[in-house]
Amino acid sequence: MTERADIVIGSGPSGIAAATALLARGRPVVMLDGGKVPEPAAEARRTALAATGPEGWSAADRAHWMAPQHETPPGQVRRFGSDFAMEPASATFANPPGWFGLRASRAAGGFSNVWGAAVLPYRQADMAGWPITADDLAPHYRAVAGFVPIAGREDELEALMPALSMTGRRPIAPAPQAEALIARLSAVRERLAALGLRAGLARQAADAACRLCGMCLHGCPYGLIWSARQTLADLRTAPGFSYRPGAVVTRFDENAAGITLHLRDGTTITGARAFLGAGVLETARILLASDPKPGELVLKDSQHGFLPMLQRFPNRARPDRGAFHTLPQIFLELEAPEISAYLIHAQIYSWNDYYARDLTANYGHGLPFASNVFAALARRLIVAQIFLHSDHSHRIGLSQAADGRLVARMIANADTDRSIRAAARRIGAAMGHAGLLPLSFASRPGAPGSSFHVGGSVPMARNSAPGQSDPLGRPHGLSRLHVIDATVLPAIPATTITLPVMANAHRIATLAP
């Protein structure tokens, strides 16, 4: 089958951003996608819950909505009571590695169905040596913000990362715990600055008219957390756009006349150009199966870890009751050259219903009254999720098995443990000034890849060599294939990844011949 169109592979954030840019140029787009969606029963549960406001929900209604997520197998992320957004490890890997936390998605909307919605642009200093600059991405951040809602407010973080202005935006009301903490952080701003730390309210890709139902980590019943699936629904009504769910690409062939994509069902489709944004694992699978075969691809990770902290100040009200959200509440940005030449990013989370369950499971086995004790303790718990630049993180080598699945191996970085511990100590010390007690003994690293801030296996370079891509995402030796997801980032900064990936995809699709 031949199309006089550009072909976009994948409907996740990068694919949606590229398709939007191509359509704005008047170019027809065919989108090939796995296209998985929640099962009818899961969608019916969501519709029923969304029919009333949170104040009308009973305890049984809430428990019924949360239960499937609480029963999620290790390594799986579930929303809406469905596993549609994440492929099992055995479907992607011939040797499912227990140490590796990243998974693939073949869902409509990709991992934006299950993400934490945190958004920031990249800082220019963290893009040193890249073939593009923060200024190159700035107009594309603005374009993406035209169809992705971004909640937040102007504060001192904007001076660090000015590429996306927060002027005129509204924040989601922080949870009561977070509201008290942000006031305390503001009061000790000078002490934080002496430690290299800046604090600000989190920015989220969500509607500021959030219903504050507390169900963010289970799937927003009202659809107020942005998913690429929402924008996909809009694109499907646009002239010149065609969507083919269930079309899983296995490999491609490129020649002077066009690019031919081979699908799992044995059919082919040929277009003028292809924009590959299937997510870093699915993109790697396709690249490894296609000529010129790249050999091993090496993914760069942004290692993350968790630092729990206890409030030393009382709650004004129980944090598990009333109106609140459970997305990231506060961003911390640490500049500490003695730890890292790059920014260290942390996201602060206040109470959520997983805290007591995790405390009981990890520390309360067999103890009488453990659930009540840990439930009370959880109401005073604040958790920092800390992210490092990829230079301080493990890497993951990917090759292809005979059956087409991936084989992963870990490439350890001896600096990772030192860096994450040093960052946690500094952040813990700073948060102590705001009335928190860091529980360093309970801190833990995440598994490699489990931050989902991963990419860089075919990095953009000004003059690409084998194993690299040019500034338009074209792997060395190819001219009609543009890789648009995190695969082409030259490095993985510690700050959030999705917004910069979308901006870069939009840039590539805007500039592609």
N, C-alpha and C positions, 0 to 999 in steps of 0.2 A: 504494500500500500504506500503510495507516495502523496505527501501533503505539501502544498505551497505555503508552508507555515514554519514558524519556530516551534520546537518541541521542548517543553519543560518537563523534567523528570522529578516528580515528588511534589506534594502539596503542603509540605511543612513551611515554616516561616520564610526560608530562602526561596523556595519555589514560588510562593505567593508574591513575594516582593519582586522577583524577576518578571513574573507574568504581568503584574500590574504595570511595571515600567515598559514592557514590550507593547502591551495594549495601548498605553498612552502615546506610543510612537506610531500607532496605526498598524502594527504588525499582527497578523493573526497568530494565535497560540493554540497548540494542542498540548494538553497536560496529561501525561501518563502517570498513573498512581496505583499503589496497592489498594487504597480506597476503603480500608476497613472502618466501620462505624460501630457505635454501641449496639448491642442486641436489642430487639424490640422490647423485651421485658425491662432492660435497664433504662431505655428511653421512656417507657411508660412510668417507671418509678420517679424519674426526674420530673416529668410533666405533672404528675400528681402532687409532688412536693411543691413545685413552683406555682401551683394554682392558688396558694394562700401565702400570706406573709409569714415570716418566722415566728411572729407572736402567736400565730394560730397553730403552730406545730405542737404536738404532744411529745412527751418523752419517748414514747414508742415510735413516733414518726422519725425522730432524730436517730434513735438506735437502729431502726430499720435501714436508714440511709447510710449510716456509718459502718454497720457490721461487715459488709463485704470487704471494705478497705482494711479493717482490723484483722481480717483473715487472710491477708495477702501473703503468698509464699515469699521466702527470703529472696531478695534481689529483684522482685517484681514491684512495679508502681501501678496502682489501680486507681481509676476514677469512675464515678457513676456506677459502681458495682460491676465494672467490666474490665477485661484485660485487653480490649481491642487495640489500645495504643502502643503496646509493647510486645515485641516478638519474644518467645522463650529463647534462652541462650542456645538450646540445642538446634533451633532452626537456623541460627546464624553461624555457629561455630562447630567445626568437626571435633574440636577438643574443648567442650564448654569449660572455660577456666573459672574456678571458684574464686580466684583472687581479683577478677576483673568485673567491675560494676556496670559498665556501659552495655546497653542493649540497642537493638535496631527497632525501627518502627516502620510499618507499612500501613499506617492509619491515614485516613483523610485528616489533614492538619498536623500529622507527625507528632512530635513530642510536645507541641504547644497544647495538646490535650491534657497534659499532666504536669506542666512546668510550674515553677513558683512565681512566675510573672515579674521577677525583678528586672529592671532595665536601667542601664547607664550607657553613655557613649564611652569610647576608649579615650584615654588621655594621650596627648601627643608624645609625651616622654616614654610611654609604654609601647609606642610604635616606632621607636628608633630603629633605623636600618630598613624599614619597610619601603616598598616602591610606591606606596601611597601615603597620604598624610591625613590627619584628623580634619583638616580643611577640605580635603577631597571628599570625605564622607559626610561633611556637614549638610549639604543640600539634600542628601539622600536620607539622613536622619529625619529631616523635616518632611520629606515626601512620605516616609514610612509612618510618621506621626499623623499624617493625614488620614490614614485608615486604621491605625492602631491607637486605641485610647491610652493615654499616659497620665496617670494620676501622680501628683507630687506638688512641691512648692519650691520657690526660690530659697536657697540657703547657701551656706559657705561651701557646699560641695560643688556648686556650679563654677566656682573659680578654678577648681581643679580640672573640671571636664566641661568646658563651655560650649562644646559642639552642638548640644541640644539645649536650647533655652527653656526654662521652666516658667517664664513670664506668662501670666494669665491662666496657668493650670491650677486645678483644684486637687488637694490631697484627699485620699480616703481617711476618714477619721481614725486616728490610731487607737488601738485597744487601751483601756485605762492604765494598765501596767506600763505600756510604752509611752503614753502621754506623760506619766509621772517621771519616767526615766529620761525622756528627751528634755524635760525642764531641768532636771538635775545635771544632765550633760551640758546644757547651755550655761548653767551657773558656774561650772568649773572649766569653761572653755580654755582659759589660759593654761591651766594645769595639763589639759589634754594636749594643747599645742606644744608644750614643752616636751611631751613624750612623742611628738610627731603625729598626733591623731586629730582627725577632724570627724565630726558627727553631723548627720543630717537625717531628716525623715526619708524613708525609703521611697523610691519611685517604682510604681507597679504598672504593668500593662493591663489595666482594669478600669472599669467605669467608676468615676468618683462617686456616683450615686449608689455605691455598694449597699446592699441590704443588711450588712453586718450580722449575718446569720451564723458565722463561725464554721461554715462547712467548706472552706477553701481547699483543704487537703483531701476532701472526699469527692470534689466535683461541685462547682457552683450550680445549684439548681436553676438559677436565673440567667445563666450564661453571661455574667458580668465580668468574668476573667477572660481576656481576649484569647481566642484560639484561631489559628489559621483556617480552621474549618468554617468559621463564621465568614471570613473574607472570601473563602472559596465559594460559599453559597452566593455571594454577591457577584463574583466573577462569572458564575455559570449563567447569569442573565445578561452578560455583556456581549455585544456583537463582536464576532471574530474569535470567541473563546469556545473551545471544545474540551470536554473532560472525559477521560476514559478510565474509570475505576477498574481495578482488577488487572491492569496492564503492568506486569512486573517485568522490568528490563533485565536481561541477562548479560548482554554485551553490545558493543557497537562496532561498526565499520565506517571509516571516513574515506571519501575520495573527493575529487575536484568538483563533482556534481552535487554533493550533499553528504548527509550522514544517515546511515541506516541503523536502526535500533532493533535488536532481536528480542522478542518477548518470550516469556516462559511458556506460553501456549503454542509456540512454534511459528507464529506469524511475525512479520516485520513491518516497520513503518519508517519511511524515509522523509526527511525534512531538510530545510535549508541549513539550520543550525540547531544544536541541542544545548540545553542549559541543565546541567546535572546537579540537582539539589536533593538527593535522596537520603541525606544524613550520612555521617562520616563512615559508618560501617557498610551500609548498602552501597554508597559511592565507591568505597574501596573494593567491594566485591565486583562491581561492574568494571572498574578500571583494571583490576588484576586479570579479568577474563578477556580483555580486549587488547588489540594491537595498537601501538607498541606496548607489550607487556612490561610493566615497570619493575618487576621483581618485588622484593619486600617493601611495603610501605610502613613508615614509622609515624605513629600518632603521638602528638604532644598532648599532655594532660595538664589541667590546672588542679593540683592536689588540694584537697580540702580536709578540714578537721573540725571537730566540735568541742567547744569549751562551755560546759554548764556553769552557771553562776546563781547564787542565791541572793535574793533581796534582803538587805538588812533594814529596809524601811517597810512599814506596813502597807498592805493594800487598802485603798479607800473602800473597795467593794470586792466581792469575790470575782476573780478574773474569768471564772468558768460560767458566769451567769450574765445575763444582759446582752447588750449589743457589742460585737467585736468581730474583727477578721483575724485570720491566722496566716496571712501572707507575711513576708518580711516587713518588719515595722520600722527599723532604723538601719541606716548604712553607716559603717565606720571605715574610714580610709586612712591607712597608716603609711607614712613616709619615714622609713628608718633605714638609711643606707648601710648601717652596720649589719642589718638582717638581710636586706635585699635592695638591689639597685632599682627595683620596680615597686609600684604601689602594691600594698597588701590590702585586700578587701575583706570586710566582714559584714555579715547580715545578722541582725538581732531579731530573735523570735521570742515573743511572750507566750503565755499559756496556750497549749493546745491539748486535745484529748489524748494524744499519744504519750505525753510525758509520764503520767501515772502508770500507764500500761508498761512502758519501757522500764521504769524504775522497779516496778514489781517483778517483772520478768528477769531483770539483771541482778537484783539485790534482795528480793523478798521471798525467794523460793522456800517454802516450808515454814516461814515465819508467821505466827499467829497475828492477826490484825494488820498484816503487811499492806493490804490494799488500802485501808483507811489511812494509815500513816503516810504512805507514799502519795496518796491523793492530796493530802494536806500539804505535803512537801512540794508537790508539783505546782501548787498555786503560788509558790514563791520562787519558782524556777524561771530563769531567763537563759537562753542558749545563744551563743555566738557561733555562727558557721563561718570559718576562716578559709580564705582562698589564697593560693600562691600563684605566682607567674610560672609558666611552663619551664623556665630555666631551672627552677628548683624542684621539679616534679619528675616522677617516673615517666617513662615512655613505653609504648606498646608496639611491638612489631607485628605486622599482619602479612600473612601469605595465604595462598589458596590451596585447599585440598583438592584431590581428584574429583570429588563430588560437587565442587563449586562452592562449598562453604569455606569460611575463613578459619585460619589457624593463628592463634595469638600467642605471643611470648612477651614476658615483661622484661624491660630494659631498666634496671634499677638505677636510681639517682642517689648517690651517697649523701647528698646535701638535703634531701627531702625532710627527714626526721628532725635534723637540727633546725631547719628553717621554720617548720610548723610549730615546734616547741618554743622557739624564740618569739615567734609572732604571738602565740598564745600567752606567753609570760607578759609581753608588753601590753597586749590588749587587756589582760586580766588586771594588771597594775593600774592601767588608766581607768577601767571601770570601777575599781575600788574607790576612786575619788567620787564616784557618782552613787555610792551606797550599795555596791554589789560585792559579794564575796566569791572570788573564782574558786571553783572546785577542780583544781588542777589534776588531782588524782583520778578524776573521772573523765578527763578529756580523752579523746580518741581520734585517730585519723580515719578518713573515709577510704574505702577500697579504691585502688586506681581506676579511673574512669567513672566513678560513681557520682562525681560532681556534674557529669554530663557537659562539662566545659572542656571539650576535647576536639582536636583537629590538627591542622598543620602538616598533613602527610604529603601534600603536593604544594608546597608553599609558593606564593607569588614572589617573583624576583624581577628586578628591572630588566636584566638580560638572562632569561631562563636557560638552565642547563638540564640535562636529564634528571628526572626526579623532582623538577620544579615546574611551575606554571608562570605564564607571563602576567602582567597586571590586569588582564581581562580574564584570568582564570583558565587559559588554554594550556594544558599540559604540553611540555616540550615535544615538538614534532607534530602537533595537531593544530588545526586552524578552525575547525567548525564545532568543536566541543568546548564549552565553557563550564568549568566547575564553579558552582556558586555557593556551596555551603561552607562550613568551617574547615573543610579539607584544605582550602587555599590560604588560610591565615598563616602568615609567617611565624607567628608565635601565639600563645594563648595568654593574654594578660589576666590578672587576677579578678578584674571586675567582670560584670555580667556579659554573657557572650551573645545572646540572641539578637539584641538590637543592632550591634555592629555587624553581625553576619547578614541581617536583613538589609542594612544600609549598603553593604558591599555588594550583595546580590543585585540590588536596585541599580547601583552604579555600573556594574558590569553589563546588565541588560540595557541600560541607557546608552552606553558607549559602544556596544558590540556592533560590528559592521552589518 
